[in-house]
Amino acid sequence: MASGQKAQPSSVFDAMLLRNRERLDALLRADRSQSRGDDGGGLTAARGANNELLDVRSSAAAQYLNARFANRWQFEIVETHRADDEAIVMCKLFVEEHGTKTQFGRATIAAGSLAGRTGTIGFRLELGDVAPAEQDAYRRAAENALANCVKLL
């Protein structure tokens, strides 16, 4: 690779990692400028539309956070993605005393599809309505991502 050229992502996961690194760099720049007294924007715990994926009333990780930190925590579902038969979710957890933790979660999309490979060609057969199974997989992936954030505390 020639000097000065950026490597191109080789997979969907590599592209997600690259975007996450860019986001982390932007957050670190904003955090540094805020600590110097600049108006760099800082971190906000805005609740996005994807946060409805996780039901905090039934989430074991959310119950743990409520018991330990009361109302001093928030989460944000930053990104959702489907890769083959997996739902992948990136969750950002904001806790006052511990800062921000970001982790991925994943879950298999169960019923509704059959995937395979023949030689070098991959295929997927959708068997009926996959929306409920896919939505459930995103919910489980969001729970997994939040639990992974909690492990970092």
C-alpha positions as CSV (number, residue, x, y, z in Angstrom):
1,M,0.0,0.0,0.0
2,A,1.4,3.4,-1.0
3,S,2.2,5.9,1.8
4,G,-0.7,8.2,2.6
5,Q,-3.5,5.9,1.3
6,K,-6.1,4.5,3.7
7,A,-6.9,0.8,3.6
8,Q,-10.4,0.0,2.4
9,P,-12.6,-2.0,4.7
10,S,-12.8,-5.7,3.6
11,S,-16.1,-6.5,5.2
12,V,-19.2,-4.9,6.7
13,F,-17.8,-5.4,10.2
14,D,-14.5,-3.6,9.2
15,A,-16.6,-0.7,7.9
16,M,-18.5,-0.5,11.2
17,L,-15.2,-0.6,13.1
18,L,-13.9,2.2,11.0
19,R,-17.0,4.4,11.5
20,N,-16.8,3.7,15.3
21,R,-13.2,4.7,15.4
22,E,-14.0,8.0,13.6
23,R,-16.8,8.6,16.2
24,L,-14.5,7.8,19.1
25,D,-11.9,10.2,17.7
26,A,-14.6,12.9,17.4
27,L,-15.7,12.3,20.9
28,L,-12.2,12.5,22.2
29,R,-11.6,15.8,20.4
30,A,-14.8,17.2,21.8
31,D,-13.9,16.0,25.3
32,R,-10.4,17.6,25.1
33,S,-11.8,20.9,23.9
34,Q,-14.4,20.8,26.7
35,S,-11.7,20.1,29.4
36,R,-9.8,23.2,28.1
37,G,-12.8,25.3,28.5
38,D,-13.7,25.5,24.8
39,D,-17.3,25.0,23.7
40,G,-16.6,21.7,22.0
41,G,-20.1,20.4,22.4
42,G,-19.3,17.7,25.0
43,L,-21.2,14.5,25.4
44,T,-24.9,14.3,25.5
45,A,-27.1,11.4,26.3
46,A,-29.8,12.0,23.8
47,R,-32.2,9.2,23.4
48,G,-32.5,8.1,19.8
49,A,-35.4,6.5,18.0
50,N,-33.6,3.1,18.2
51,N,-33.7,3.0,22.0
52,E,-37.2,1.5,21.8
53,L,-35.4,-1.8,20.8
54,L,-34.5,-2.3,24.5
55,D,-37.3,-2.6,27.1
56,V,-35.6,-1.3,30.2
57,R,-38.3,-2.8,32.4
58,S,-37.4,-6.4,31.5
59,S,-33.7,-5.9,30.8
60,A,-31.4,-7.5,33.4
61,A,-28.6,-5.1,32.6
62,A,-31.0,-2.1,33.0
63,Q,-32.3,-3.4,36.3
64,Y,-28.7,-3.8,37.6
65,L,-27.9,-0.2,36.5
66,N,-31.1,1.1,38.2
67,A,-30.2,-0.7,41.4
68,R,-26.6,0.6,41.4
69,F,-26.8,4.0,39.8
70,A,-30.5,5.0,40.2
71,N,-31.2,7.7,37.6
72,R,-27.6,8.6,36.9
73,W,-27.3,6.6,33.7
74,Q,-28.6,6.7,30.2
75,F,-28.1,4.6,27.1
76,E,-28.3,5.2,23.4
77,I,-28.6,2.6,20.6
78,V,-26.1,4.2,18.1
79,E,-26.3,1.7,15.2
80,T,-28.2,-1.3,14.1
81,H,-27.1,-3.6,11.3
82,R,-28.0,-7.0,9.8
83,A,-25.2,-9.2,8.6
84,D,-26.4,-12.5,7.2
85,D,-28.4,-14.2,10.0
86,E,-27.2,-11.9,12.7
87,A,-28.5,-8.6,14.2
88,I,-25.7,-6.4,15.3
89,V,-26.3,-3.4,17.6
90,M,-23.9,-0.8,19.0
91,C,-24.9,0.6,22.4
92,K,-23.5,3.6,24.2
93,L,-23.9,3.7,28.0
94,F,-23.5,7.0,29.9
95,V,-22.9,6.7,33.7
96,E,-22.1,9.8,35.7
97,E,-19.2,8.4,37.8
98,H,-17.8,6.1,35.1
99,G,-18.1,8.1,31.8
100,T,-19.1,6.5,28.5
101,K,-18.9,2.9,27.5
102,T,-19.6,1.6,24.0
103,Q,-20.0,-2.0,23.0
104,F,-21.5,-4.2,20.3
105,G,-24.1,-6.9,20.9
106,R,-25.2,-9.5,18.5
107,A,-28.0,-12.1,18.2
108,T,-28.9,-14.7,15.7
109,I,-32.1,-14.1,13.7
110,A,-33.9,-17.3,14.4
111,A,-37.0,-18.4,12.4
112,G,-37.9,-17.1,9.0
113,S,-34.8,-17.6,7.0
114,L,-32.5,-20.4,5.8
115,A,-29.0,-19.5,4.8
116,G,-26.2,-21.5,3.2
117,R,-23.3,-21.6,0.8
118,T,-22.8,-23.5,-2.3
119,G,-19.2,-23.3,-3.5
120,T,-18.3,-19.7,-3.3
121,I,-21.9,-18.4,-3.6
122,G,-23.9,-17.6,-0.4
123,F,-27.7,-17.6,-0.4
124,R,-30.6,-16.9,1.9
125,L,-34.2,-18.1,1.6
126,E,-36.8,-16.0,3.4
127,L,-39.5,-18.3,4.7
128,G,-42.6,-16.1,5.3
129,D,-42.7,-13.0,7.4
130,V,-39.3,-12.4,9.1
131,A,-40.1,-9.1,10.7
132,P,-41.0,-10.5,14.1
133,A,-37.9,-12.7,14.3
134,E,-35.7,-9.9,13.1
135,Q,-37.2,-7.4,15.6
136,D,-36.7,-9.9,18.4
137,A,-33.1,-10.5,17.4
138,Y,-32.4,-6.7,17.4
139,R,-34.0,-6.6,20.9
140,R,-31.7,-9.4,22.1
141,A,-28.7,-7.8,20.5
142,A,-29.4,-4.5,22.2
143,E,-29.7,-6.3,25.6
144,N,-26.4,-8.1,24.8
145,A,-24.7,-4.7,23.9
146,L,-25.9,-3.1,27.1
147,A,-24.8,-6.0,29.2
148,N,-21.4,-5.8,27.5
149,C,-21.2,-2.1,28.5
150,V,-22.0,-3.0,32.1
151,K,-19.2,-5.5,32.1
152,L,-16.8,-2.7,31.5
153,L,-17.8,-0.8,34.6
